[in-house]
Amino acid sequence: MTMLNLTTRRLPGASVIAVGGEVDAVTADQLEDFIRGACPGAGERLVLDLSEMPFMASPGLRVLITADALLRDAGGSLHLAGMRPAPARLLEITGTADVLRIHATVDHALTAPLDAQGA
């Protein structure tokens, strides 16, 4: 069974999850469970470092949309960083790139205003 390599780094006001590997029908639930376990508190941000995620299928897209809603409901925010070309294209063609906060780097995601729509 293919597994993702997931690590969390806790910072003041934020958590960063580094996602390594492909997010597909087999691994999407693993990512969703990990995100749920790492949800920050109200007013905090969760940054997904996707620089080591070369591929994402539609189940991964579902995880991102669900995580964004979960964090918004909890008063936090989801930020995506380091998006590679194939996953970025999936977000673009589905229109999801217009609603999720996407940043070039983790540093940009950590310093952007909480309501920033990408940087």
C-alpha positions in Angstrom: 0.0 0.0 0.0 1.3 3.4 -0.9 1.5 5.8 2.0 2.2 9.5 2.2 5.1 11.0 4.1 3.4 13.6 6.4 5.2 15.7 9.0 3.9 18.6 11.1 5.8 21.7 12.2 4.1 23.8 14.9 4.8 27.6 14.9 3.2 30.4 16.8 -0.2 30.9 15.3 0.3 28.2 12.6 0.9 24.6 11.8 2.7 23.5 8.6 2.1 20.0 7.2 4.6 18.8 4.7 3.0 16.4 2.2 5.3 14.0 0.4 4.0 11.6 -2.2 1.0 11.3 -4.5 -2.5 12.0 -3.2 -4.9 9.7 -4.9 -7.8 7.4 -4.0 -5.6 5.2 -1.9 -3.9 8.0 0.1 -6.5 10.8 0.3 -8.0 9.4 3.6 -4.6 9.3 5.2 -4.1 13.0 4.4 -7.6 13.9 5.6 -7.1 12.1 8.9 -3.7 13.8 9.4 -5.2 17.3 8.7 -8.0 16.7 11.1 -5.5 15.8 13.8 -3.4 18.9 13.2 -6.2 21.5 12.9 -5.0 24.7 14.6 -7.1 26.8 17.0 -9.4 29.7 16.1 -7.6 32.4 14.3 -4.7 30.2 13.3 -3.6 29.0 9.9 -2.8 25.6 8.6 -0.2 25.6 5.8 0.1 22.6 3.5 3.6 22.4 2.0 2.9 20.7 -1.2 6.4 21.1 -2.8 7.0 17.3 -2.5 3.5 16.3 -3.8 4.0 15.7 -7.6 0.4 14.4 -8.3 -3.1 14.9 -6.9 -6.2 13.1 -8.1 -9.8 14.2 -7.5 -10.0 12.6 -4.0 -7.2 14.9 -3.0 -9.2 17.8 -4.2 -12.0 16.7 -2.0 -9.7 16.6 1.0 -8.5 20.2 0.3 -12.1 21.5 -0.1 -13.2 19.7 3.1 -10.2 20.9 5.1 -10.8 24.5 3.9 -14.4 24.3 5.1 -13.4 22.7 8.4 -10.8 25.3 9.2 -13.1 28.2 8.2 -15.8 26.8 10.5 -13.3 26.6 13.4 -12.1 30.2 12.8 -8.9 29.2 11.1 -7.6 29.2 7.6 -6.1 26.8 5.1 -3.1 27.9 3.0 -1.5 25.9 0.2 2.2 26.4 -0.6 4.7 25.2 -3.1 2.2 23.8 -5.5 3.7 21.7 -8.3 2.5 21.9 -11.9 0.2 18.8 -12.1 -1.8 19.5 -8.8 -1.9 23.2 -9.7 -3.4 22.4 -13.1 -6.1 20.3 -11.3 -7.0 23.2 -9.1 -7.0 25.6 -12.1 -9.3 23.5 -14.4 -11.8 22.8 -11.6 -11.9 26.5 -10.5 -10.8 25.5 -7.0 -7.7 27.8 -7.4 -10.1 30.7 -7.3 -11.3 29.9 -3.8 -8.4 28.3 -2.0 -5.5 30.4 -0.6 -2.4 29.4 -2.8 1.0 30.8 -2.2 4.4 30.3 -3.9 6.2 29.3 -0.7 5.6 28.3 2.9 7.1 31.6 4.0 4.6 33.6 1.9 1.8 31.5 3.3 2.9 32.1 6.8 3.2 35.9 6.4 0.2 36.6 4.2 -2.9 38.2 5.7 -5.4 35.5 6.9 -7.9 36.5 4.2 -5.2 36.7 1.4 -6.2 34.9 -1.8 -2.7 33.7 -2.9 0.6 35.4 -3.2 
